[in-house]
């Protein structure tokens, strides 16, 4: 079956791309889409509490964004070319070797030495280096740090890796605001952005209402921003991301469904974990591993009944995933309404609830 990528295209005025987060996490707006009828309404995000009932469950992604973007000077020589390094994932148990993206890659061959630049010029000057070891087949590079203390390296030299459509340098405030309140397992290079709207107060209110809570882990990789460039979307090659679905989360989901209640997945990353762990009988199984699952219509999610998600880029795999929860036409009609209402798009933007 072919699926035209062009079916998921739409025009977005650049001024609607959020460059900064809302003043408060829960002050974003939420477009609520009825999956059955296509009816939409725009509510404050804090109203999320009203769309969940006692006995329902909510599942979120607890990955933590690394200070993954670093800058350095080739061979450490003043006036030499500047290099940008984006850490992707550790390549050895000691975490000295990493898979990374490098710009400019073509001018940074194996053997290149790079002296790292401090993220904050007011810090005590350092003398930390990495070596480019290998150019890998998937377009990434294998790099090795001289120091084995990667946490210190990230704290001193790393920047929060804001997405490419946020056209500004990272600020100290991004260290907090580009993390969810659930973030605890470091490994992501992009935030699971649907979770950015939650506050401890909202979670407490949901708990008090009798809404069960559980987490998964999926370390979001740089491939999440990769557009679908082929005409037939089914031919798109997905990236791999490491995940964990704990037994406790499976037990919670099963108990909620057995009681006839609903599961709200917070974000497309959560959906990807859950649907990666559904066996051939439709049963959810605890697992850990790596997934390259690609969800697009006419697939129908089996583990999640509702989805909270931010607005996604045109022709993206994430927009295709959202369209598995209801008809593509309803999703795109909701996007047009969001544009007319001047809602804020993408990572730091507003959100959408498919109920």
C-alpha positions, 0 to 999 in steps of 0.5 A: 500500500502506498501513502503519499507524503503530500497528503500530510503537507500544510503551510505554516506562517513562520511567526507561529513557530514558538521561539520561547516557552509560555510564561508558565508551563500550564498556561499554554492553550490546548486544542481538543479534537473529538476523534469520532466527530472531528469537533474542536474546541480550544481550552486552557491546558489546565483543563486537561483534568476535566477530560480524564475520569477516575480510573483512567490512566496517564502514561508519560516519557521520563527521558531527560535531555542531555546537554548534547550540543558542543562546540570546539576548535579543530586542533585547538589552534586560534583561528582554526575552523569551528566544529559543532558536535551533537552527541547521539548515544554512548558507544561504549560502557565507559561512555568515553566513545560516542556516536555524534553528528558533526558539522562540518562533517566533510571537513572533519576526517578521522584523526581530527582533534577538537578542543572543546569550548566552554558553554559559559565563558565565565567558567574556569578555563578548561583543556578538554579534547575529543578525537574523531575516530571514524565516519559511520555508515549511518552518517554519524561519527564515532568520537572519543573524549580524552576525559572519562567524566562525561557528566562533567564534560556535558556540564562544562561544555554542553548546550541544551540542543534546541530544535533547528526551527528555534532560531536563537541560541540556548539560554540558561532558562532552557536548561529547565524549560526544555525538560519535562517535570518527569525527566530523570533518565538522561539520553535524549537529544530532544524533549518529549514536548507534550510533557512540557505543559505539566506541572506538579500541581496538575499531576497532584490534581489528576492523582487526587481525581483517581487518575493512575500514572505511569512512565515509559522511557524513550530516548528521543534521537535527532532523527525525530526532526528528519522530514519524509523526503520520499513520495511514498511515505511507507518507503521512509527509513525510520531512525532507532531509539532506545526504550524501556517499558516497565512491568509496572506500566504494563500492569497499570495499563492492563488494569485500566483497560480491564476496568473499561477505562481509558489510557492517555498517552502523553506524546508521540514518543510514549505511543511509539514505546507502547505500540512497539511492545504489543505482541501479535495477540494485541497484548502489551508486553514489558520490554527494553530495546531499540525501536524503529517503529513507523506508525501511519494510517490506516494503523490504529493504536492498540495500547492508547485511547487518547493522545496529548501532543504538540503540533508537528511539522508538515510531512513529518512521521509525527504528523502521520502518527497523530493521524492514526488516532483519527482521520487525517482530514480531521487532524489537518482541519484542526491544524487549520483552526489552530492557525486561525486562532494563532496558536503556537506551534512545535516544541515550545508551542501549544498542544492538542488533545485527541479524545 
